[in-house]
């Protein structure tokens, strides 16, 4: 199977009917940038690293911008860089390496994006190309973005603090991991009044959006969330399929 996994909100889990764990968040709603039509799409520098599933750099292959057709070679350290067109706030790339080819997309890029750093994982056994991480650098001179501090607490479905849950904000650098009290602290900027949170726990990830954030002033968000992992069912044959994150946002306050 060849495929594209972009900010995936599902993760493969087998052999369990129900897992109740500390997890969190998040659906994708965009801080979209870009314009319609490739002729008007802004150019974005894309820097990246290509590795195998074990994290070892893959030294051969190519990366192609599907909008402009620009191609770059993967160097001996597994790195590449090229200029791509962000059409409707999305950069679409084809990655070919180790006899495997697949497409990935970097979505919801702000219009002020100057460069994007990504990590791509190529699994030559399964034939899957995965977008593993994204970091976005925006033009600091652009007007609009204000600092948002997110103070959050994650609880499991029994109401107890969720420990060792990794939380990050899509499009921002850095992440935080919850401690024994289930708390995390993050900083980001928004021009749209929406922040997207990404959660990872025991190999399962998900995303959700916090909306209604003031766009014209810096503020602190206090977020309380509860999460569980629930095994999915394949409607075709009744067998267990992919697990999903079940997320409830209990409280969001702005100060």
Buried (B, 14 or more C-beta within 10 A) or exposed (E): EEEBBBBBBBBEBEEEEEBEBBBBBBEBBBBBBBBEEBEEBBEBBBBBBBBBBEEEBBEEBBBBBBBBEBEBEBBEEBBBEBEBBBBBBBBBBBBBBBEBBBBBBBBBBBBBBBBBBBBBBBBBEEBBBBBBBBBBBBEEEEEBBBEBBBBBBBBBBEEEBBBEBBBBBBBBEEBBEBEEEBBBEBBBBBBBBBBBBBBBBBEBBBBBBBEEBEBEEEBEBBBBBBBBBBBBEEEEEEEBBBBBBBBEBEEBEEE
